């Protein structure tokens, strides 16, 4: 309880969490894909459509349907290779993660097909979502395409890292 | 095309498990039994830190439920074994399956307990996330943030306590912590020159665990999964943040201590490893150097 209150005080809204998460995700993507990727960019993309960022980064040729990407992800990772660019979506919430948050992210992920997506909050999963994913073990709903999944994570502000004990990776 | 490396197969879950095994794990292995036992020891029921007064046993038991679920999700058969002064996780295998062989390979096939385990080499080649999870695994079984751990200036410290029999781990753990930018304030080796410099205590009282001393605010980026340890850490780190501004640098391998210590008769003790047996040390970094410090060798 003490810890929860403290973390709530650390961030007043979702936007305040973005800088910490951008640093963390960039570090993670560089660790996982840095050896093969040409360039890795993690951006705050909450205030404009994804299609606009694709234009800005000159990635149009890698996304034939990019004009239809009228979606706003809080944070997006762009992993650039010689012949392709892969996306990672992050949806951030200030309160507990709810089923509706997951549903929205599944929808957006089905449109632009990131290699994986992250639903994340300092408070972690709410009881309904936790019951569905852990007690009833319905992790199948996290897979929006074969091999492409949504990770449901709890952010630990003190560690500036994931609380892996309370996350589904 | 890049070759497959073992470090590419490490996950945060495996890294955390390896950390716990390295810190307090023991392997029981024969034709009938294949077990790994990880001990979570505690000396007293209650633990205090700043304003906190916590029931240690209760916190360990509750926190371990999450650890058990995490291990079960990896397909490992695990049970909690509670005794008077220790709680253990017992990981059991009926057959030598791939998980058993992989873990055994990683923690060095011929070694059987935390008294002689080493940090698996793939951990050093792995991602920062995996390195941190490995250290969390070690910390959950060997780390303590106690009020009594404070330095003379009052700055609170977390101790990682490595069994005194194991002289492999200290330089390896130091290298790992440095690679994730966690500065170590001091390593108090279980050596007569450091623990009983004036030969006043006698009775081999110096032969106690090696203590890694890390300022609490620096250890916060690692933290603990055991709730009472994490709460104590955060409490003491907050006190440090209110009282101290300057952070300490990472070790650059140089020794700046000039004080000369007296010769101790136990410098030749038969339990000291060959690398340091018969040698005299005035500073802990001189021991690090003999133990193959990565910065010097």
Interface residues (C-beta under 8 A of the other chain):
Chain A: X2 X3 X6 X27 X28 X31 X32 X35 X36 X134 X156 X158 X159 X160 X161 X162 X163 X164 X165 X166 X169
Chain B: X2 X11 X12 X13 X16 X63 X66 X67 X69 X70 X126 X127 X128 X129 X132 X133 X220 X221 X222 X223 X225 X230 X231 X234
